[in-house]
Amino acid sequence: MFPSKMEPHMKLLAFDFTSLTQTRSHSKSFTRKGIPISRVESLGTVVSRDLKPSRFLKFKLDDGTGCIACILWLNQLSSNQNPSTVRLIAQVANHLAEEIKMGRVARVRGRVTGYRGRIQITVSDIVIERDPNAQILHWLECIRLARKVLDSCK
């Protein structure tokens, strides 16, 4: 069972995320044990935050197995798209950036990208978790997925 278009975000722990390898044939493509992975979901505690207003928010999530670098772009207003669409996207991105604070538990979804030889998530969605069981449930889902999909392709 491979992730389909119906389930586009692969749930990964930081340990698995950091083990993704960039394919040689396509620099924007990543794999784990031969399985192509382009979109991911992860959950962890915000342990660093670097905001460059109107440009980007860089932050790291720690899930107990490692840290995942994330970037949320805030420069949508310089885009050439439809102005009303751009304004809406910019408002959403700025709202998401305000939600990311040190010590909060956040669930992020986005594309796997590389920058200066390091892997990161280019964030498209953020949810601040309020459920104290969210992290352990995410761990269990990741372990189930790894056993069922990722580790069955050895």
GIPESUL-V889923 format. One record per backbone hydrogen bond with DSSP energy under -1.0 kcal/mol. NH is the residue of the N-H (numbers start at 0). CO is the residue of the C=O. E is the energy in kcal/mol with one decimal. If there is no record, write none. Layout:
NH_CO_E / NH_CO_E
//
This chain:
9_38_-2.7 / 11_40_-2.3 / 16_12_-2.8 / 17_13_-3.0 / 19_16_-1.6 / 20_30_-2.8 / 22_28_-2.7 / 28_25_-1.9 / 30_20_-2.7 / 31_34_-1.9 / 34_31_-1.9 / 36_29_-3.1 / 39_109_-2.7 / 40_9_-2.3 / 41_107_-2.2 / 43_105_-2.1 / 44_61_-2.6 / 45_103_-2.9 / 46_59_-2.4 / 49_57_-3.3 / 51_55_-3.1 / 54_51_-2.3 / 55_51_-1.8 / 56_71_-2.2 / 57_49_-2.8 / 58_69_-2.2 / 59_47_-1.4 / 60_67_-2.2 / 61_44_-2.4 / 62_65_-1.7 / 67_60_-2.5 / 69_58_-2.8 / 70_120_-2.7 / 71_56_-2.6 / 73_54_-2.7 / 77_74_-1.5 / 78_75_-2.2 / 85_81_-2.6 / 86_82_-2.3 / 87_83_-1.8 / 88_84_-2.5 / 89_85_-2.7 / 90_86_-2.4 / 91_87_-2.3 / 92_88_-2.6 / 93_89_-2.5 / 94_90_-2.2 / 95_91_-2.6 / 96_92_-2.3 / 97_93_-1.7 / 98_94_-1.2 / 99_95_-1.0 / 102_45_-2.9 / 103_100_-1.9 / 105_43_-2.9 / 106_126_-3.2 / 107_41_-2.9 / 108_124_-2.2 / 109_39_-2.0 / 110_121_-1.9 / 111_37_-2.8 / 112_119_-2.8 / 114_117_-2.9 / 117_114_-1.5 / 119_112_-2.8 / 120_68_-2.2 / 121_110_-2.9 / 122_70_-2.5 / 123_108_-3.2 / 124_108_-1.7 / 126_106_-2.5 / 128_104_-2.5 / 133_130_-1.8 / 136_132_-2.4 / 137_133_-2.3 / 138_134_-2.5 / 139_135_-2.4 / 140_136_-2.3 / 141_137_-2.6 / 142_138_-2.6 / 143_139_-2.5 / 144_140_-2.5 / 145_141_-2.7 / 146_142_-2.4 / 147_143_-2.5 / 148_144_-3.1 / 149_144_-1.1 / 150_145_-3.9
//
